């Protein structure tokens, strides 16, 4: 699974709108949409916030690991 798939899946699993996730990250909704659509790669700061919010490791979030546990 790649980053765009993860972003969509976690957002839906947590029953969040794109606007709600964008607000929690401190970005505009259209910026978050570009992350989900794969048009822009989020900054490390944004990806760290996402991993923290979803309680998963960064490697899991970006599809580099099958283990969601944070170390």
Residue pairs with C-beta under 8 A, 6 or more apart in sequence:
1 9
1 63
2 38
2 62
2 63
3 35
3 38
3 41
3 42
3 61
3 62
3 63
4 35
4 36
4 37
4 38
5 63
6 60
6 61
6 62
6 63
7 35
7 36
7 50
8 36
10 50
10 54
10 56
10 61
11 17
11 18
11 21
11 36
14 54
18 29
18 32
18 33
18 36
19 29
19 32
21 32
21 50
21 53
22 28
22 29
22 31
22 32
22 33
23 29
24 49
24 53
25 32
25 46
25 49
25 50
27 46
31 40
34 40
35 41
35 42
35 46
42 50
47 58
47 61
47 62
48 58
50 61
51 57
51 58
51 60
51 61
51 70
54 61
55 68
55 70
56 68
56 69
56 70
57 65
57 67
57 68
57 69
57 70
57 71
59 65
59 67
60 66
60 67
60 68
60 69
